[in-house]
Amino acid sequence: MRSSTALDKFDIKILEHLQREGRCSNVELAAAVGLSESPCLSRTKRLQEIGVIRGYGADVALEKLGSHVIVFSEVTLGSHRVPDFRKFEAGAGKYREIIECYNVSGGYDYLLKIVAPSIACFQALMERLLEDDIGIEKFSSRIVLRQPLDRREYPLSILITGEPGWD
């Protein structure tokens, strides 16, 4: 097992099921993973207490709420000292439209996932980020046209065992 947190096969089954069915009852969860109710509840609480389960939330269908645009922006900073990275991260964190931020290796420093009501709103956000003077030297953006694959579940058994997920 490669995990830094000791998980057994039942813990993994619990996590996999909760990723798919976060609102299931403990009775349903216990039946799905092959445990009795009390041990299942104890394991679930333990997974919450140790921070493996961070929380529960609704999977919102944005397309049902009206028009929006999803954009991935590659951001390069002008300077690469630790305080420069912290300044950028704090500045980007102020904007709720930035829903994911990754510090990456390669040709740029950060990859941002942005959700905005329109391209004009996205452009206004990028202008605000530049005006905030948080160290952005340049950025390049990709507007999502469609999303042919949308997995909401992590491949837990693959991550834990290190075994590939293909035949």
C-alpha positions as CSV (number, residue, x, y, z in Angstrom):
1,M,0.0,0.0,0.0
2,R,1.5,3.3,-1.1
3,S,-0.8,5.6,0.9
4,S,0.5,7.7,3.8
5,T,-2.7,6.9,5.6
6,A,-3.3,3.3,6.4
7,L,-6.4,2.3,4.5
8,D,-7.7,-1.2,4.0
9,K,-10.0,-2.6,1.3
10,F,-13.2,-1.6,3.3
11,D,-12.0,2.0,3.7
12,I,-11.3,2.2,0.0
13,K,-14.8,0.7,-0.8
14,I,-16.4,3.3,1.6
15,L,-14.5,6.1,-0.1
16,E,-15.3,4.9,-3.6
17,H,-19.0,4.5,-2.8
18,L,-19.2,7.9,-1.1
19,Q,-17.7,9.6,-4.1
20,R,-20.6,8.2,-6.2
21,E,-23.3,8.4,-3.6
22,G,-22.4,11.1,-1.0
23,R,-26.0,11.3,0.3
24,C,-26.5,7.6,1.0
25,S,-27.4,6.5,4.5
26,N,-25.1,4.5,6.7
27,V,-27.4,1.5,6.1
28,E,-27.0,1.8,2.4
29,L,-23.3,2.4,2.6
30,A,-22.8,-0.6,4.9
31,A,-24.7,-2.9,2.5
32,A,-22.8,-1.5,-0.5
33,V,-19.4,-2.2,1.0
34,G,-20.2,-5.5,2.8
35,L,-19.9,-4.3,6.4
36,S,-22.4,-4.2,9.3
37,E,-23.7,-0.8,10.1
38,S,-21.7,0.0,13.3
39,P,-18.2,-0.8,11.9
40,C,-19.1,1.1,8.7
41,L,-20.1,4.2,10.7
42,S,-17.0,4.0,12.8
43,R,-14.8,3.7,9.7
44,T,-16.6,6.6,8.0
45,K,-16.2,8.8,11.1
46,R,-12.5,7.9,11.3
47,L,-12.0,8.8,7.6
48,Q,-13.6,12.2,8.4
49,E,-11.6,12.7,11.6
50,I,-8.2,12.0,9.9
51,G,-9.2,14.4,7.0
52,V,-9.4,11.8,4.2
53,I,-13.0,12.8,3.8
54,R,-13.0,16.6,3.6
55,G,-16.7,17.1,3.3
56,Y,-19.8,16.5,1.2
57,G,-21.3,18.7,-1.5
58,A,-23.7,18.9,-4.3
59,D,-22.6,18.2,-7.9
60,V,-24.1,21.2,-9.6
61,A,-25.0,21.0,-13.3
62,L,-23.8,24.5,-14.5
63,E,-25.4,24.0,-17.9
64,K,-28.8,23.9,-16.2
65,L,-28.2,27.4,-14.6
66,G,-27.7,29.4,-17.7
67,S,-24.8,30.4,-19.9
68,H,-21.2,30.4,-18.5
69,V,-17.7,29.9,-19.8
70,I,-15.0,27.7,-18.4
71,V,-11.4,28.9,-19.1
72,F,-8.0,27.4,-18.3
73,S,-5.4,30.2,-18.0
74,E,-1.7,29.6,-17.9
75,V,0.0,32.2,-15.8
76,T,3.7,33.1,-15.7
77,L,5.1,35.2,-12.9
78,G,7.8,37.9,-13.5
79,S,9.8,36.8,-10.5
80,H,10.2,33.4,-8.9
81,R,11.0,33.9,-5.2
82,V,8.8,32.3,-2.5
83,P,7.2,35.6,-1.6
84,D,6.3,36.2,-5.2
85,F,4.4,32.9,-5.3
86,R,2.7,33.6,-2.0
87,K,1.7,37.1,-3.3
88,F,0.2,35.6,-6.4
89,E,-1.7,32.9,-4.6
90,A,-3.2,35.3,-2.1
91,G,-4.2,37.6,-4.8
92,A,-5.8,34.9,-7.0
93,G,-7.6,33.5,-3.9
94,K,-9.6,36.7,-3.6
95,Y,-11.6,35.8,-6.8
96,R,-14.4,33.2,-6.5
97,E,-14.4,32.8,-10.3
98,I,-11.0,31.1,-9.9
99,I,-12.2,27.6,-8.8
100,E,-8.9,25.8,-9.1
101,C,-5.3,27.0,-9.0
102,Y,-2.3,24.7,-9.6
103,N,1.4,25.6,-9.2
104,V,2.9,23.6,-12.1
105,S,6.2,22.7,-13.7
106,G,7.0,23.5,-17.3
107,G,6.6,26.6,-19.4
108,Y,4.5,28.6,-17.0
109,D,4.0,28.8,-13.2
110,Y,0.2,28.4,-12.6
111,L,-2.7,26.8,-14.2
112,L,-6.0,28.3,-13.3
113,K,-9.5,27.0,-13.9
114,I,-11.9,29.8,-14.1
115,V,-15.7,29.8,-14.4
116,A,-17.4,33.1,-15.4
117,P,-20.8,34.1,-16.7
118,S,-19.3,35.2,-20.1
119,I,-16.1,35.8,-22.0
120,A,-16.4,39.5,-21.2
121,C,-16.6,38.8,-17.5
122,F,-13.6,36.5,-17.8
123,Q,-11.6,39.2,-19.6
124,A,-12.6,41.7,-16.9
125,L,-11.3,39.3,-14.2
126,M,-8.0,38.9,-16.0
127,E,-7.7,42.7,-16.2
128,R,-8.4,43.0,-12.5
129,L,-5.7,40.4,-11.8
130,L,-3.2,42.4,-13.8
131,E,-4.2,45.6,-12.1
132,D,-3.8,44.0,-8.7
133,D,-0.1,43.8,-9.4
134,I,0.3,40.3,-8.0
135,G,3.3,39.5,-10.2
136,I,1.7,38.3,-13.4
137,E,4.2,38.7,-16.3
138,K,2.0,37.0,-18.9
139,F,-1.0,34.7,-19.3
140,S,-2.4,32.6,-22.0
141,S,-6.0,31.2,-21.9
142,R,-7.9,28.4,-23.4
143,I,-11.7,28.6,-23.5
144,V,-13.5,25.2,-23.1
145,L,-15.7,24.4,-26.0
146,R,-17.1,21.1,-24.7
147,Q,-16.2,18.5,-22.0
148,P,-16.4,15.0,-23.5
149,L,-15.2,13.4,-20.2
150,D,-16.2,14.5,-16.7
151,R,-15.1,12.1,-14.0
152,R,-16.0,13.3,-10.5
153,E,-14.4,10.4,-8.8
154,Y,-10.7,9.8,-8.0
155,P,-9.4,6.4,-9.1
156,L,-8.7,5.4,-5.4
157,S,-8.0,1.8,-5.8
158,I,-5.4,2.6,-8.6
159,L,-3.8,5.3,-6.4
160,I,-3.6,3.1,-3.4
161,T,-2.3,0.0,-5.1
162,G,-0.3,1.6,-7.8
163,E,-1.8,-0.8,-10.3
164,P,-2.8,0.6,-13.7
165,G,-6.4,1.1,-14.5
166,W,-6.5,-0.4,-17.9
167,D,-6.4,-4.0,-19.3
